[in-house]
């Protein structure tokens, strides 16, 4: 299983996921998420489309990249 966190940390930098969640934390807090839950999400944690869009926008803003299609098809 591929998770957003694992993909980011493996394919970008070991701290990529942390940078992404810090960038979107204000919007995610409005939805009831807390930092510790986002830093180490459970493997069975499913994000809604709106949250996923925040992650992909932050990835584009911070690193000027997007998730490859083959990753998008498998990602959780």
C-alpha positions in Angstrom: 0.0 0.0 0.0 1.2 3.5 -0.9 0.4 6.3 1.4 0.8 10.0 0.7 3.3 10.4 3.5 5.4 7.5 2.4 5.4 8.6 -1.2 6.4 12.1 -0.4 9.2 11.1 2.0 10.6 8.5 -0.4 10.3 10.5 -3.6 11.0 14.1 -2.5 12.7 14.5 0.8 12.4 12.8 4.2 10.7 15.9 5.5 8.4 16.6 2.6 5.2 15.3 4.3 5.9 17.6 7.3 6.3 20.6 5.1 3.1 19.8 3.2 1.0 19.3 6.3 2.3 22.5 8.0 1.3 24.4 4.9 -2.3 23.1 4.9 -2.7 22.8 8.7 -4.9 25.9 9.1 -7.5 24.6 6.6 -7.3 21.1 8.1 -7.8 22.3 11.6 -11.1 23.9 10.6 -12.1 20.3 9.6 -11.1 18.9 13.0 -7.7 17.5 12.2 -4.8 17.9 14.6 -1.0 18.1 13.8 -0.1 14.8 15.5 -2.8 13.0 13.5 -1.5 14.4 10.3 2.2 13.9 11.0 1.7 10.1 11.5 -1.7 9.2 9.9 -2.9 5.6 10.4 -2.4 3.4 7.4 -6.2 3.0 7.1 -6.8 6.8 7.2 -8.7 7.9 4.2 -8.7 11.5 3.2 -11.6 13.1 1.4 -11.3 14.7 -2.0 -11.2 18.2 -0.5 -8.3 17.3 1.8 -6.5 15.5 -1.0 -6.7 18.6 -3.1 -5.1 20.6 -0.3 -2.2 18.1 -0.2 -1.8 18.2 -4.0 -1.9 22.0 -4.1 0.7 22.2 -1.4 2.9 19.7 -3.2 2.7 21.8 -6.3 3.4 25.1 -4.4 6.3 23.8 -2.3 8.0 21.5 -4.8 6.5 22.4 -8.2 5.5 18.7 -8.8 2.4 16.6 -8.8 1.7 13.0 -7.9 2.3 10.8 -11.0 -0.8 9.2 -12.4 0.3 5.7 -11.5 0.7 6.8 -7.9 -2.7 8.5 -7.9 -4.3 5.3 -9.0 -2.8 3.4 -6.1 -2.5 6.0 -3.4 -4.5 6.0 -0.2 
